[in-house]
Amino acid sequence: MIHESNEVKKIEINDVATTFSEIYNKPYFPKEYEEEIKKANVLLIPYEKFRVIEGPVFPEETRDFFEYLRENSVKFGVISDICISDEKFQALELHADVMNLPEMLVNLYVLPITINLVSSYLYEKMRTRKSDLKIKVGIVVESNGSSKRISYEGDADKFKETIETVSKELFNK
């Protein structure tokens, strides 16, 4: 089954209980890397359940995206990490026409930079494709102990403008 999407852009916004502190207490959180991971202000988090799969899994694009973040984010004050050990990392291959990026937990103060980093990554991917790139991504933004999840599904070239508009409306009150 190939996952396709006809969405130009679809946004969902929800209040969620996901926070950095909550993730640090998950059973899959690697305690041996706790000190290093707790420095992160952008954390890639897994799907805890996906369809019939139990346990933490990440979309297949996760490793490439994580490497891109690590190489390009530090100069902007963004510290990115992933909340699982290499041994427990499990990639979910969807063979989709939709590029699924991993869910990100982000501190509000680095959200604008994170949006730019995601957009740059998508631009690089769009350059190598012959067809339009459709994406699906969730960004959980933590601010003052509470979190909102912004889910985007649609055209990659509309991601930046859409997410910037939504984040300004949500967080610049």
Residue pairs with C-beta under 8 A, 6 or more apart in sequence:
2 95
2 96
2 97
3 94
3 95
3 96
3 97
3 98
4 96
4 97
4 98
4 134
5 97
5 98
5 134
5 136
5 153
5 154
7 134
7 153
7 154
7 155
8 154
8 155
8 158
9 152
9 153
9 154
9 155
9 158
9 159
9 162
10 151
10 152
10 153
10 154
11 150
11 151
11 152
11 162
11 166
12 149
12 150
12 151
13 148
13 149
13 150
13 151
13 166
13 170
14 148
14 149
14 151
15 146
15 147
15 148
15 149
16 140
16 147
16 148
16 149
17 147
18 45
18 105
18 140
18 142
18 147
18 149
19 105
19 142
19 145
19 146
19 147
20 38
20 43
20 105
20 107
20 142
23 29
23 43
23 45
23 83
23 105
24 34
24 37
24 38
26 48
26 56
26 83
28 46
28 55
28 56
28 83
28 84
28 88
29 37
29 83
29 84
30 37
30 83
30 84
30 85
30 88
32 85
33 85
36 81
37 43
37 81
37 83
39 79
39 81
40 79
40 80
40 81
41 78
41 79
41 80
41 106
41 107
41 109
41 110
42 69
42 73
42 78
42 79
42 80
42 81
42 104
42 105
42 106
42 107
42 110
42 114
43 80
43 81
43 82
43 83
43 104
43 105
43 106
44 58
44 62
44 65
44 66
44 69
44 80
44 81
44 82
44 83
44 102
44 103
44 104
44 105
45 83
45 102
45 103
45 104
45 105
45 140
46 56
46 57
46 58
46 83
46 84
46 102
46 103
47 53
47 56
47 57
47 58
47 59
47 92
47 103
48 55
48 56
49 55
50 57
50 92
53 92
55 90
56 84
56 88
56 90
57 90
57 91
57 92
58 82
58 84
58 89
58 90
58 91
58 92
58 102
59 91
59 92
59 94
59 100
59 101
59 102
60 91
60 92
60 93
60 94
60 100
61 99
61 100
61 101
61 102
62 82
62 91
62 101
62 102
63 91
65 101
65 102
65 121
66 80
66 82
66 102
68 117
68 121
68 124
69 78
69 80
69 117
69 121
70 80
72 117
72 120
73 79
73 80
73 113
73 117
76 110
76 113
76 116
76 117
77 110
77 113
78 110
78 113
78 114
78 117
82 89
82 102
94 100
97 134
98 134
98 135
98 136
98 153
99 125
99 133
99 134
99 135
99 136
99 156
100 135
100 136
100 137
101 118
101 135
101 136
101 137
102 137
103 137
103 138
103 139
103 140
104 114
104 137
104 138
104 139
104 140
105 140
105 142
105 147
106 114
106 139
106 140
106 141
106 142
107 141
107 142
107 143
108 141
108 142
108 143
108 171
111 139
111 141
111 167
111 171
112 164
112 167
114 139
115 160
115 163
115 164
115 167
116 160
118 137
118 159
118 160
118 163
119 159
119 160
122 133
122 135
122 156
122 157
122 159
125 133
125 156
126 133
126 156
126 157
132 155
132 156
132 157
133 155
133 156
133 157
134 153
134 154
134 155
134 156
135 152
135 153
135 154
135 155
135 156
135 159
136 151
136 152
136 153
137 151
137 152
137 153
137 159
138 149
138 150
138 151
138 152
139 149
139 150
139 152
139 163
140 147
140 148
140 149
140 150
141 147
141 148
141 149
141 150
141 167
141 170
141 171
143 171
148 170
150 163
150 166
150 167
150 170
152 159
152 162
152 163
154 162
